[in-house]
């Protein structure tokens, strides 16, 4: 199975979406390399970065599902290295 390293960056403006984000990430937990979450209290948002090594279609699927949540923005950056 070919995988690619990627970073999924998530900005959460609606705190009610956090539980669903965690549920979706838990579903791909075996592929997650690391996770960092930063609350930005002054702006009332949270910033989450996920480093993942998974099949590209799986990474794309999970980031798409997260991006469709209310008050959530997502961008995914892929490494050029496949393996």
BELBELHU-V458829 format. One record per residue. N is the residue number from 1. SS is DSSP state (helix for helix, strand for strand, loop for the rest). BURIAL is + if it has 9 or more other C-alpha atoms within 8 Angstrom, else -. Layout:
n->N ss->SS burial->BURIAL
n->N ss->SS burial->BURIAL
This chain:
n->1 ss->loop burial->-
n->2 ss->loop burial->-
n->3 ss->loop burial->+
n->4 ss->strand burial->+
n->5 ss->strand burial->+
n->6 ss->strand burial->+
n->7 ss->strand burial->+
n->8 ss->strand burial->+
n->9 ss->strand burial->+
n->10 ss->strand burial->+
n->11 ss->strand burial->+
n->12 ss->strand burial->+
n->13 ss->loop burial->+
n->14 ss->loop burial->+
n->15 ss->helix burial->-
n->16 ss->helix burial->-
n->17 ss->helix burial->+
n->18 ss->helix burial->+
n->19 ss->helix burial->-
n->20 ss->helix burial->-
n->21 ss->helix burial->+
n->22 ss->helix burial->-
n->23 ss->helix burial->-
n->24 ss->helix burial->+
n->25 ss->helix burial->+
n->26 ss->helix burial->-
n->27 ss->helix burial->-
n->28 ss->loop burial->-
n->29 ss->helix burial->-
n->30 ss->helix burial->-
n->31 ss->helix burial->-
n->32 ss->strand burial->+
n->33 ss->strand burial->-
n->34 ss->strand burial->-
n->35 ss->strand burial->+
n->36 ss->strand burial->-
n->37 ss->strand burial->-
n->38 ss->strand burial->-
n->39 ss->strand burial->-
n->40 ss->strand burial->+
n->41 ss->loop burial->-
n->42 ss->loop burial->-
n->43 ss->loop burial->-
n->44 ss->loop burial->-
n->45 ss->strand burial->+
n->46 ss->strand burial->+
n->47 ss->strand burial->+
n->48 ss->strand burial->+
n->49 ss->strand burial->+
n->50 ss->strand burial->+
n->51 ss->strand burial->+
n->52 ss->strand burial->+
n->53 ss->strand burial->+
n->54 ss->strand burial->+
n->55 ss->loop burial->+
n->56 ss->helix burial->-
n->57 ss->helix burial->-
n->58 ss->helix burial->-
n->59 ss->helix burial->+
n->60 ss->helix burial->+
n->61 ss->helix burial->-
n->62 ss->helix burial->+
n->63 ss->helix burial->+
n->64 ss->helix burial->+
n->65 ss->helix burial->+
n->66 ss->helix burial->+
n->67 ss->helix burial->+
n->68 ss->loop burial->-
n->69 ss->loop burial->-
n->70 ss->loop burial->-
n->71 ss->loop burial->-
n->72 ss->strand burial->+
n->73 ss->strand burial->+
n->74 ss->strand burial->+
n->75 ss->strand burial->-
n->76 ss->strand burial->+
n->77 ss->strand burial->-
n->78 ss->strand burial->-
n->79 ss->strand burial->-
n->80 ss->strand burial->-
n->81 ss->strand burial->-
n->82 ss->strand burial->-
n->83 ss->loop burial->-
